[in-house]
């Protein structure tokens, strides 16, 4: 929750800005942002938007990500690395909360550049939700296709198998 101010010709207008992260702890996670004069109303609107924006995260063995990923948004850069069983969440506090809500248990993450919580969380969701930036797509209205290289979301099992040219072996541990 933060206080935001709009400067107008007649003076300053103060409001509350809220960012809410929700998840079921089993691969479903989303975030919502809202602003309102009343902090409680802003929180309710942000929560409703977060529930609407929930999407699944493709996890390896239900505990980590499939492969190492890095991405950039503005001045914020994040690298996510899968880790072995029992490693835990070694990462920035904002990243920790999102990964905990998504049900990811073993991962390490490094945040470089700007550590602004809003940018960190938005970039992390871009990385976790697959298909956020398809490569070589147009603008949707017949405009020229341009290469988007801001990250491509979590790579799924099929994509990794296709890249390596062989099936992945899933190891079950109890």
N, C-alpha and C positions, 0 to 999 in steps of 0.2 A: 504494500500500500504506500502510495506517495502523494504528496500535495503538488498539484500542477496549477500554474497561473497563466491566464491569458491576458495580455496587455492590450487594452482598447483605448480609444480616444477619451473615454469617460473614466478610465481608471483600470484597476486590476480586477479580474474575475477569478476567484479561487475555487478550485474543485478538487475532488479526490480521484486519483487514478489507481486502479487495482488490477493486478495480474494474478490469476488463479491457475494452478496446475492440479488436474485431477487424474486419477488412475485407479485401476482395480488391483494392481500388484501382480497381474498375470498377463501382461502383454498389451493392455489397452490403456492409452494415455492421451491426454489432450490439454490445451491451455486456452484461456480466454482473457480478454482485456476489456475494461470498461471504465468510463469516467462519469461522475455525477457529483452534484453538490453534496449529497449525503453519502458518507462512506459505506453505510450498510447497503444502500440501494446499488451502489457501484459494485460491491462485492457480490450481491445476488445476480446482477446482470452478467458479471464476469464468470460466475459459476455456471450459469445457464449456457453461456457461449462456450465454455470449456467442455461441458458435457456434449454439446452439439458437435464440437470439433474433435471428439475422441476418435482415434484410429489405432489400428493394431501395429505392434512392433515385432518384426521377425527376429526371434531369439534362437540362439544355438543351445541345445539341451535345456531350454527354459531358464538359462541363468546368465548368458552373456551374448555378445554380438558375434556374427559370423566371421568378420574380418576387420582389420585395421581401417579406420576411416579418418579423413581430415577434410575440413571445409573452412570457408571464410565468409564473414558477413561484416561489411564495413571494416573496422579496425580489429574486429574480434576473430581470432583463429582458434579452432578446437581440433585436437587429435584424440580419437577414441581407440583404445587397444583392448582386444579380448584378453582375459587372464584365466589361469587355471582354477580349478575348484577350490573354494575356501579363501581366495585372495581378498575378496571384499570390494568395496567401492572406494578407490583412492582417487579423489577428484575434488574439484571446486565445490563449495557448499550448494550453489544453485544447481549445478549439474547433478550432485548427489540426490537432491530432492526429486528431480525429474526421473532419474534412473530408478530410484526406489519406488516411485509411483508406477513405473512401467514394469516392475518385477525383474529388473536386471540386477544380479547379485555380485558378479565377478567382472570388474572392468577397471581400467585406469584411464584417466583423461587429463589432458593438459590444456589450459586456456592461456593463449598469448595475446598481447595487445590490449585492447580495451576489455575490461572485466565488468562492463556495465551489465547488471543482471538481466535487463530486458533483452539486450542483444545476445547474451549468452544463451538464454532460454529459447529465443526465437531460432537461433542457429542450430541448437541441439535438436529442436523439433524438426527442422528441415532435414537434418541428418537421419533422425530416427524414422520419420514417416517416409516410406519409399515413394519414388515418383514425383518428388517436389520440383525437380528441374530436368525435364527430359532434354536430351541432347539434340541439337539441330532441328528444333521445332519452330514454326512460324509464330506470329503473334495472335493467331486465331481468326484474323479477319483478312487473310490473304496477303499479309505483309511478308517481307523477306525473312527466311529462316536464318537465325544466327546461332552461333555456338555458345551454349550456356555452360560455364565451367565452375559454378558456385557450389558444386557438390551434387551428388546424385541419390542421396538417401541410402538406407540400409540395403546392402546387396543380399539377395536371397540365396537359398541353397542352389536353386537351378542355375542362377547366373554364375555362381562360383564354379559349379560343375562344368558348365559350358566353357568357361574361360580356361580351366585346367585340363579339360578333355577327359575327365574320369569322374567316377562316382565318389561322393564323400562317404566315409565310414563313420557312423554314429556310434560312439562308445557309451554304453549305459553304465552308470555307477550308482551304487546304492549306499 
